[in-house]
C-alpha cells in the first residue's frame, strides 16, 4: 500500500504531466471530415431529459420490475483534438419498468469537474481523485445500489433509484486505489473481484476484492511491467485470471496531448496469470500467450483436470495507429485453456464472426456456462465500430449459433440476460437492451425471450430520441434498488 508521502508525490507528478498534456493538446491537428464519435450513432445527447409513461409495443413481462441502466460517453464539448471514444463524459440512461408499464426514462450526466463547469452546476459530492474523475464505462449492482465504474483511477459513483442523486464514493472509505469497470462476482462467496490499474503506477496492478456489503476487504499489489491496460479479468471458484497484454501506457502519447495514452507495445510480452483467489503476488502462475488483445472476457471456470477454461473476444492487435478508437474488428470468439502445470495457453476459435460485448447469465459467473450472447459488428470494419443490426446467441454445448436481426437501420447495443426467477434454468429469461432506430431518430428498449432468441421481441419501449451508442449496462431488480 502506498504511503501518504508516495500518494502526495504521485499526485504532484500526475498533475504536472497532465498539465503538459493539456497544453500540448491545443496544438494537435483537427481530424478531417465528420468525426466518427461525435456523429451518426455516436451523436451526443443534447440534453438531460425525464419522460414518463413511455409507449410500449407488445406486453412487458410483469416479472420485469426494476430498472435497465446503461452508461456511456456523451462529450459535453466536441473538441476532436486528442479525443478518444473511451474518454467521453459519462452519461447514464435508465428506464423503469413496473407492472407491465414503462414508468419513466431519464438520462443524467455524471457530474465530474468538467461536466459541472460546462453545465454551470454543482459537482457531484464525494472524493474527486486527482485530475481524472470521468466515470463512463459500466454500471453494476454493489450492495443493493447502482454504481457507475471506470478503470484507471476515479472513485466509483453511486446513483439513487431515480438517477436524480449521485455521489462519488470510495466504497465507504475502504477503496484506497483504482477500481475496474469489470469486477466479477465469485460464485460461492459473492465477493466482487477486479484487476485494477492506473497510469501513474506502471510497475503494478492491483487485485481488489469487495465483499457483499460493499466494502473492500483486499487490495493486493502485483508487480508488472510497462503499465498495461487491463480492461477486464475473470474469476473462477479457485482463481482470478489476469490478462497482461501488449497495450501499455505511453508517456510519449500523453505528453503529445493524447487524452487516452495507451498504445500497442510489441516489446511487452503477452501473458495470462492465474492468481489463487486469496493468494499472494508470488503465487501468480504466468503463462505466455501469442501477442493479441482482449477487451472483454466472457467467463472462466475451473476444469476437473486442473486447467482453467477462459472464453474471450480477441483482437490481433489494438491501438497500433488510431488515436481515436479501435482500428480493427476482433478476430472472433475464442476459448483459451490455461494449464498452470505445463504453463501453456491453448487457443481454440469458437466463432470468427465480428462481435463484441459478450454477456452470460451472471449466475454462472465463475462456473461452467452454456450460453453466450454477443453484439454483432459490421463485417467490414468501420471507425464507428457499431452499426450492425444483429445479435448472436451461442450454445457452447451444441455449437449452434443463432442470430437475431432487428432489420436494416436498427443498431443494437449490449443486451443483458435477466433470469425469469431466481432459480430458473440458464437461458430461461429475457435479454434486455437498447436498439437505435436511425430513420426515426429514436431508440427502443427491447425485451427478447432468450429461449426464443430468433423470434420477434416480447416487447419494446419507445424512447422518442436517439440514445447514443454506449458501453455497458445492467438490469437492477426492484428488490436491489437503493437510494
C-alpha positions as a printed NumPy array, in Angstrom:
array([[  0.   ,   0.   ,   0.   ],
       [  1.356,   3.401,  -0.942],
       [  2.28 ,   5.71 ,   1.93 ],
       [  0.763,   9.187,   2.271],
       [  4.066,  10.69 ,   1.086],
       [  4.055,   8.468,  -2.007],
       [  0.482,   9.481,  -2.768],
       [  1.326,  13.182,  -2.483],
       [  4.374,  12.818,  -4.743],
       [  2.406,  10.789,  -7.266],
       [ -0.36 ,  13.377,  -7.249],
       [  2.06 ,  16.229,  -7.885],
       [  3.82 ,  14.383, -10.709],
       [  0.491,  13.385, -12.297],
       [ -0.704,  16.977, -12.097],
       [  2.403,  18.322, -13.791],
       [  2.312,  15.725, -16.572],
       [ -1.414,  16.227, -17.028],
       [ -0.878,  19.965, -17.357],
       [  1.77 ,  19.439, -20.029],
       [ -0.549,  17.067, -21.898],
       [ -3.452,  19.525, -21.787],
       [ -1.204,  22.345, -23.021],
       [  0.136,  20.289, -25.935],
       [ -3.349,  19.068, -26.858],
       [ -4.156,  22.536, -28.156],
       [ -1.626,  22.08 , -30.945],
       [ -2.797,  18.711, -32.188],
       [ -4.332,  18.73 , -35.694],
       [ -8.104,  18.62 , -36.088],
       [ -9.137,  15.416, -37.96 ],
       [-10.526,  15.907, -41.448],
       [-14.181,  15.189, -42.198],
       [-17.003,  14.179, -39.809],
       [-15.571,  12.865, -36.578],
       [-16.973,   9.322, -36.06 ],
       [-17.529,   9.612, -32.294],
       [-19.438,  12.898, -32.47 ],
       [-21.735,  11.96 , -35.383],
       [-24.198,   9.293, -36.516],
       [-24.946,   6.646, -33.901],
       [-22.479,   8.374, -31.562],
       [-24.068,  11.833, -31.776],
       [-24.131,  13.015, -28.118],
       [-27.466,  13.558, -26.4  ],
       [-28.181,  17.283, -26.422],
       [-29.867,  17.488, -23.015],
       [-30.828,  15.666, -19.869],
       [-34.452,  14.556, -20.076],
       [-37.213,  12.99 , -17.993],
       [-40.007,  11.257, -19.916],
       [-42.854,   9.496, -18.108],
       [-45.258,   6.756, -19.242],
       [-43.448,   5.666, -22.389],
       [-45.242,   3.863, -25.211],
       [-44.97 ,   0.047, -25.134],
       [-45.371,  -2.327, -28.071],
       [-46.204,  -5.897, -27.089],
       [-46.534,  -6.997, -23.473],
       [-43.831,  -6.317, -20.909],
       [-43.405,  -9.346, -18.619],
       [-44.719,  -8.428, -15.149],
       [-41.662, -10.12 , -13.645],
       [-39.538,  -7.295, -15.081],
       [-39.91 ,  -4.998, -12.092],
       [-36.867,  -2.766, -11.903],
       [-34.576,  -0.543, -13.927],
       [-32.474,  -1.062, -17.   ],
       [-29.457,   1.265, -16.691],
       [-26.68 ,   1.813, -19.191],
       [-23.75 ,   4.225, -19.228],
       [-21.535,   5.523, -21.997],
       [-19.639,   8.54 , -23.319],
       [-21.533,  11.759, -24.059],
       [-18.981,  14.562, -24.547],
       [-20.079,  17.996, -23.321],
       [-17.583,  19.624, -25.699],
       [-16.802,  18.479, -29.246],
       [-13.099,  19.236, -29.476],
       [-11.629,  16.433, -31.577],
       [ -8.01 ,  17.241, -30.722],
       [ -6.641,  14.363, -28.698],
       [-10.121,  12.958, -28.162],
       [-10.745,   9.223, -27.87 ],
       [-14.074,   7.367, -27.767],
       [-13.193,   5.883, -24.391],
       [-12.856,   9.214, -22.561],
       [-16.155,  10.951, -23.419],
       [-18.01 ,  12.392, -20.413],
       [-20.163,   9.794, -18.671],
       [-23.946,   9.773, -19.03 ],
       [-26.357,   7.236, -17.517],
       [-29.58 ,   6.306, -19.323],
       [-32.326,   4.485, -17.431],
       [-35.803,   3.023, -17.97 ],
       [-38.055,   1.995, -15.077],
       [-40.342,  -0.99 , -15.743],
       [-43.128,  -1.9  , -13.337],
       [-46.378,  -3.823, -13.645],
       [-46.134,  -4.126, -17.413],
       [-45.577,  -0.374, -17.852],
       [-42.569,   1.784, -18.673],
       [-42.839,   4.333, -15.879],
       [-40.008,   6.641, -16.902],
       [-36.883,   7.299, -18.901],
       [-34.097,   9.51 , -17.551],
       [-30.611,  10.404, -18.727],
       [-28.178,  12.132, -16.41 ],
       [-24.568,  13.208, -16.705],
       [-22.056,  12.105, -14.114],
       [-21.233,  15.491, -12.58 ],
       [-17.437,  15.451, -12.891],
       [-15.455,  18.689, -12.588],
       [-15.548,  19.213, -16.351],
       [-19.256,  18.465, -16.718],
       [-20.231,  20.619, -13.734],
       [-18.27 ,  23.544, -15.155],
       [-19.784,  23.135, -18.625],
       [-23.336,  22.881, -17.283],
       [-22.787,  25.574, -14.642],
       [-23.984,  23.19 , -11.954],
       [-22.575,  21.716,  -8.76 ],
       [-20.149,  18.809,  -8.901],
       [-21.364,  15.513,  -7.526],
       [-20.283,  15.263,  -3.888],
       [-17.64 ,  12.842,  -2.701],
       [-13.942,  12.237,  -3.406],
       [-12.917,  13.521,  -6.868],
       [ -9.465,  11.961,  -7.1  ],
       [ -6.699,  13.82 ,  -8.933],
       [ -7.376,  15.148, -12.421],
       [ -9.262,  12.087, -13.619],
       [-12.857,  11.941, -12.339],
       [-14.725,  10.985, -15.521],
       [-16.766,   7.805, -14.968],
       [-18.341,   6.383, -18.131],
       [-17.83 ,   2.646, -18.676],
       [-20.14 ,   0.354, -16.684],
       [-22.905,   0.492, -14.108],
       [-23.218,  -2.51 , -11.804],
       [-25.049,  -3.614,  -8.658],
       [-22.962,  -3.444,  -5.48 ],
       [-24.545,  -3.964,  -2.053],
       [-28.035,  -3.185,  -3.333],
       [-27.255,   0.02 ,  -5.232],
       [-26.237,   1.067,  -8.737],
       [-22.579,   2.062,  -9.076],
       [-21.041,   3.679, -12.153],
       [-17.488,   2.472, -12.749],
       [-14.394,   3.277, -14.779],
       [-10.889,   1.878, -14.852],
       [ -7.556,   3.584, -14.202],
       [ -8.219,   5.944, -11.342],
       [-11.52 ,   7.572, -10.37 ],
       [-13.595,   6.557,  -7.388],
       [-16.885,   4.863,  -8.329],
       [-20.129,   6.86 ,  -8.412],
       [-23.228,   5.688,  -6.556],
       [-26.622,   6.536,  -8.086],
       [-30.003,   6.78 ,  -6.348],
       [-33.082,   4.95 ,  -7.593],
       [-34.366,   7.746,  -9.821],
       [-30.928,   8.877, -11.083],
       [-31.535,  12.342,  -9.617],
       [-28.911,  11.928,  -6.917],
       [-25.397,  10.589,  -7.26 ],
       [-22.092,  10.879,  -5.435],
       [-18.503,   9.777,  -5.812],
       [-17.873,   7.096,  -3.209],
       [-14.691,   5.153,  -2.438],
       [-16.774,   2.314,  -1.018],
       [-17.185,   3.95 ,   2.361],
       [-13.504,   4.888,   2.524],
       [-12.246,   1.329,   2.008],
       [-11.023,   1.699,  -1.613],
       [ -7.506,   3.121,  -1.463],
       [ -6.508,   2.834,  -5.126],
       [ -8.147,   2.464,  -8.545],
       [-11.025,   0.155,  -9.356],
       [-12.217,  -1.534, -12.57 ],
       [-15.231,  -1.26 , -14.845],
       [-15.445,  -5.07 , -14.931],
       [-15.493,  -6.693, -11.497],
       [-16.719, -10.293, -11.439],
       [-18.713, -11.963,  -8.693],
       [-17.304, -15.065,  -7.022],
       [-19.811, -17.935,  -7.325],
       [-19.501, -19.048,  -3.682],
       [-18.621, -16.021,  -1.544],
       [-20.46 , -13.329,  -3.511],
       [-17.33 , -11.141,  -3.36 ],
       [-16.542,  -8.955,  -6.372],
       [-13.041,  -9.484,  -7.787],
       [-11.329,  -6.939, -10.031],
       [ -7.9  ,  -6.279, -11.504],
       [ -7.26 ,  -2.533, -11.376],
       [ -4.521,  -0.303, -12.779],
       [ -3.602,   3.352, -13.212],
       [ -1.176,   5.17 , -15.482],
       [  0.939,   6.605, -12.686],
       [  1.544,   3.121, -11.235],
       [  3.177,   1.462, -14.266],
       [  5.004,  -1.128, -12.17 ],
       [  1.968,  -2.904, -10.728],
       [ -1.712,  -3.784, -10.951],
       [ -3.992,  -4.481,  -8.016],
       [ -6.253,  -7.356,  -7.112],
       [ -9.237,  -5.675,  -5.439],
       [-11.911,  -7.659,  -3.606],
       [-15.202,  -6.085,  -2.497],
       [-17.354,  -8.033,  -0.041],
       [-21.158,  -8.39 ,  -0.414],
       [-21.652,  -5.448,   1.955],
       [-19.799,  -3.189,  -0.479],
       [-16.524,  -2.757,   1.415],
       [-13.033,  -3.552,   0.14 ],
       [-11.51 ,  -6.446,   2.036],
       [ -8.348,  -6.821,  -0.035],
       [ -6.083,  -4.705,  -2.255],
       [ -3.05 ,  -6.708,  -3.364],
       [ -0.295,  -5.116,  -5.445],
       [  1.047,  -7.415,  -8.187],
       [  4.336,  -6.413,  -9.878],
       [  4.049,  -5.896, -13.621],
       [  5.996,  -4.039, -16.324],
       [  5.216,  -1.148, -18.697],
       [  1.815,  -0.175, -17.248],
       [ -0.538,  -2.451, -19.25 ],
       [ -4.166,  -1.613, -19.89 ],
       [ -6.18 ,  -4.327, -18.113],
       [ -9.768,  -3.665, -19.121],
       [-11.219,  -6.935, -17.858],
       [-10.386, -10.062, -15.866],
       [-12.241, -13.23 , -14.868],
       [-12.853, -15.208, -11.683],
       [-13.35 , -18.91 , -11.009],
       [-14.044, -20.754,  -7.763],
       [-10.284, -21.004,  -7.146],
       [ -8.587, -18.34 ,  -9.277],
       [ -8.54 , -14.823, -10.626],
       [ -7.434, -14.566, -14.268],
       [ -5.105, -11.639, -15.091],
       [ -4.617, -10.503, -18.694],
       [ -1.213,  -8.868, -19.179],
       [ -1.278,  -7.986, -22.876],
       [  0.75 ,  -5.602, -25.086],
       [ -1.33 ,  -2.423, -24.882],
       [  0.596,  -0.288, -22.413],
       [  0.877,   3.256, -21.089],
       [  2.74 ,   5.56 , -23.468],
       [  4.408,   8.591, -21.912],
       [  5.145,   9.892, -25.404],
       [  1.46 ,   9.829, -26.308],
       [  0.468,  11.508, -23.073],
       [  2.985,  14.332, -23.404],
       [  1.963,  14.871, -27.034],
       [ -1.542,  15.71 , -25.829],
       [ -3.418,  12.453, -26.389],
       [ -6.147,  12.098, -23.773],
       [ -6.017,   8.291, -23.965],
       [ -2.283,   7.467, -23.775],
       [ -2.302,   3.689, -24.347],
       [ -0.662,   2.128, -27.395],
       [  0.258,  -1.246, -28.857],
       [  3.665,  -2.211, -27.473],
       [  5.332,  -5.144, -29.283],
       [  8.147,  -5.084, -26.715],
       [  5.723,  -6.111, -23.968],
       [  5.442,  -9.945, -23.683],
       [  1.84 , -11.165, -23.694],
       [  0.889, -13.488, -20.835],
       [ -2.013, -14.697, -18.73 ],
       [ -1.772, -15.071, -14.972],
       [ -3.631, -17.305, -12.537],
       [ -3.812, -15.844,  -9.026],
       [ -5.24 , -18.089,  -6.292],
       [ -8.203, -16.046,  -5.08 ],
       [ -6.635, -15.451,  -1.667],
       [ -3.001, -15.903,  -2.747],
       [ -0.061, -13.508,  -2.769],
       [  1.643, -11.857,  -5.71 ],
       [  4.329, -14.545,  -5.535],
       [  1.636, -17.2  ,  -6.075],
       [  0.629, -15.932,  -9.532],
       [  1.338, -18.521, -12.238],
       [  2.141, -16.784, -15.529],
       [  1.656, -18.46 , -18.912],
       [  2.846, -16.947, -22.206],
       [  0.311, -16.331, -24.965],
       [  0.669, -15.019, -28.502],
       [  0.611, -11.225, -28.835],
       [ -3.032, -10.127, -29.008],
       [ -5.527,  -8.034, -27.077],
       [ -8.745,  -8.696, -25.158],
       [-11.2  ,  -6.049, -24.029],
       [-13.821,  -8.434, -22.677],
       [-13.834, -11.844, -21.131],
       [-16.991, -13.952, -21.324],
       [-16.429, -16.11 , -18.256],
       [-13.954, -18.577, -16.758],
       [-14.188, -21.741, -14.694],
       [-12.016, -24.47 , -13.171],
       [-11.956, -27.725, -15.161],
       [-11.741, -31.124, -13.412],
       [ -8.251, -31.752, -14.858],
       [ -6.77 , -28.701, -13.099],
       [ -6.841, -26.388, -16.098],
       [ -8.882, -23.179, -16.306],
       [-11.278, -22.54 , -19.198],
       [-11.48 , -18.912, -20.31 ],
       [-13.749, -17.591, -23.074],
       [-12.756, -14.245, -24.612],
       [-13.26 , -11.911, -27.591],
       [ -9.808, -11.496, -29.181],
       [ -8.14 ,  -8.865, -31.376],
       [ -4.894,  -9.426, -33.269],
       [ -3.654,  -6.03 , -32.056],
       [ -5.092,  -2.778, -30.748],
       [ -4.209,   0.958, -30.779],
       [ -1.441,   0.412, -33.286],
       [ -2.234,   3.533, -35.28 ],
       [ -5.587,   5.081, -34.458],
       [ -5.635,   7.618, -31.646],
       [ -9.441,   7.967, -31.58 ],
       [-10.76 ,   4.43 , -31.051],
       [-10.301,   0.782, -32.014],
       [ -8.974,   0.325, -35.553],
       [ -9.947,  -3.262, -36.407],
       [-12.624,  -5.854, -35.82 ],
       [-11.969,  -8.68 , -33.374],
       [-10.841, -11.921, -34.981],
       [-13.576, -13.773, -33.116],
       [-14.831, -15.507, -30.005],
       [-12.233, -17.919, -28.607],
       [-11.811, -20.479, -25.834],
       [ -8.472, -20.437, -24.039],
       [ -7.45 , -23.392, -21.885],
       [ -4.925, -22.332, -19.261],
       [ -2.6  , -25.034, -17.953],
       [ -0.791, -23.859, -14.793],
       [  1.326, -27.021, -14.701],
       [  2.505, -27.079, -18.304],
       [  2.487, -23.231, -18.39 ],
       [  0.628, -23.186, -21.692],
       [ -2.404, -21.437, -23.173],
       [ -4.25 , -23.449, -25.816],
       [ -6.443, -21.281, -28.05 ],
       [ -9.489, -22.536, -29.968],
       [-11.68 , -20.441, -32.243],
       [-15.373, -20.748, -31.394],
       [-16.731, -18.263, -33.927],
       [-14.943, -15.996, -36.414],
       [-17.802, -13.526, -36.942],
       [-17.075,  -9.944, -35.781],
       [-18.781,  -9.5  , -32.388],
       [-18.299,  -7.815, -29.029],
       [-19.898,  -7.057, -25.645],
       [-20.295, -10.722, -24.594],
       [-22.718, -11.474, -21.761],
       [-23.858, -14.605, -19.949],
       [-26.363, -15.451, -17.262],
       [-24.403, -13.787, -14.445],
       [-25.481, -16.516, -12.025],
       [-22.939, -18.664, -13.916],
       [-20.045, -16.294, -13.158],
       [-17.025, -18.452, -12.295],
       [-18.91 , -21.653, -13.153],
       [-19.317, -23.641, -16.385],
       [-21.64 , -21.772, -18.751],
       [-23.51 , -22.932, -21.813],
       [-24.944, -19.787, -23.434],
       [-23.206, -16.586, -24.579],
       [-24.951, -13.53 , -26.023],
       [-22.97 , -11.038, -28.126],
       [-23.486,  -7.937, -30.284],
       [-22.729,  -8.384, -33.976],
       [-20.345,  -5.895, -35.581],
       [-20.232,  -4.79 , -39.241],
       [-18.451,  -7.36 , -41.412],
       [-16.211,  -4.645, -42.825],
       [-14.542,  -2.576, -40.131],
       [-15.776,   0.973, -39.687],
       [-14.326,   3.573, -37.302],
       [-17.813,   3.957, -35.845],
       [-17.393,   0.339, -34.566],
       [-21.142,  -0.188, -34.114],
       [-23.82 ,  -0.227, -36.795],
       [-24.697,  -3.877, -37.489],
       [-28.33 ,  -4.899, -36.932],
       [-27.949,  -8.254, -35.189],
       [-27.163, -10.136, -32.015],
       [-25.707, -13.637, -31.654],
       [-26.557, -16.401, -29.214],
       [-24.014, -19.193, -28.825],
       [-24.861, -22.612, -27.428],
       [-21.42 , -23.876, -26.42 ],
       [-22.753, -27.353, -25.729],
       [-24.132, -27.981, -29.228],
       [-22.004, -25.476, -31.146],
       [-25.131, -23.84 , -32.556],
       [-25.117, -20.093, -33.241],
       [-28.436, -18.261, -33.556],
       [-28.904, -14.773, -34.938],
       [-31.498, -12.163, -34.069],
       [-31.706,  -9.438, -36.702],
       [-33.567,  -6.219, -35.95 ],
       [-33.571,  -5.154, -39.603],
       [-31.724,  -2.573, -41.64 ],
       [-31.275,   0.751, -39.905],
       [-31.626,  -0.742, -36.415],
       [-28.415,  -0.88 , -34.351],
       [-28.425,  -2.838, -31.076],
       [-26.032,  -2.306, -28.207],
       [-25.119,  -4.73 , -25.436],
       [-28.015,  -6.904, -24.239],
       [-28.106,  -8.281, -20.683],
       [-29.695, -11.517, -19.508],
       [-32.408, -11.318, -16.835],
       [-33.483, -14.692, -15.358],
       [-37.228, -15.363, -15.194],
       [-36.877, -16.026, -11.48 ],
       [-34.047, -16.705,  -9.036],
       [-33.958, -20.466,  -9.595],
       [-34.789, -20.613, -13.315],
       [-32.522, -22.537, -15.65 ],
       [-29.747, -20.909, -17.645],
       [-31.308, -19.226, -20.715],
       [-34.775, -19.182, -19.095],
       [-35.426, -15.47 , -19.034],
       [-35.123, -12.333, -21.099],
       [-32.495, -10.351, -22.944],
       [-32.862,  -6.603, -22.487],
       [-31.039,  -3.829, -24.324],
       [-31.241,  -0.651, -26.382],
       [-31.69 ,  -0.582, -30.161],
       [-31.223,   2.645, -32.12 ],
       [-33.774,   3.211, -34.916],
       [-31.763,   5.511, -37.167],
       [-34.521,   6.567, -39.584],
       [-36.876,   7.54 , -36.745],
       [-34.053,   9.135, -34.739],
       [-35.416,   7.15 , -31.802],
       [-34.432,   4.254, -29.562],
       [-36.246,   1.182, -28.299],
       [-35.634,  -0.706, -25.089],
       [-36.224,  -4.221, -26.439],
       [-37.113,  -7.367, -24.494],
       [-36.365, -10.723, -26.151],
       [-37.275, -14.184, -24.889],
       [-33.816, -15.762, -24.567],
       [-35.149, -19.261, -25.281],
       [-36.835, -17.992, -28.485],
       [-33.916, -15.84 , -29.474],
       [-34.568, -15.576, -33.212],
       [-38.263, -14.827, -32.735],
       [-39.933, -11.432, -32.535],
       [-39.405,  -9.287, -29.44 ],
       [-41.671,  -9.875, -26.464],
       [-41.997,  -6.11 , -26.046],
       [-40.309,  -2.821, -26.791],
       [-40.392,   0.573, -25.114],
       [-40.106,   3.624, -27.376],
       [-37.702,   6.347, -26.268],
       [-38.543,   9.252, -28.593],
       [-34.975,  10.287, -29.272],
       [-31.702,   8.611, -30.122],
       [-29.69 ,   7.267, -27.199],
       [-26.057,   7.37 , -28.388],
       [-24.122,   4.132, -28.774],
       [-22.605,   3.424, -25.385],
       [-20.776,   0.87 , -23.322],
       [-22.167,  -1.355, -20.568],
       [-25.44 ,  -1.711, -18.708],
       [-27.278,  -3.968, -16.293],
       [-30.713,  -4.84 , -15.007],
       [-31.456,  -3.753, -11.434],
       [-34.393,  -5.606,  -9.925],
       [-36.67 ,  -3.542,  -7.694],
       [-35.562,  -5.634,  -4.745],
       [-31.99 ,  -4.393,  -5.316],
       [-32.903,  -0.738,  -5.726],
       [-31.443,   1.522,  -3.082],
       [-31.2  ,   5.27 ,  -2.727]])
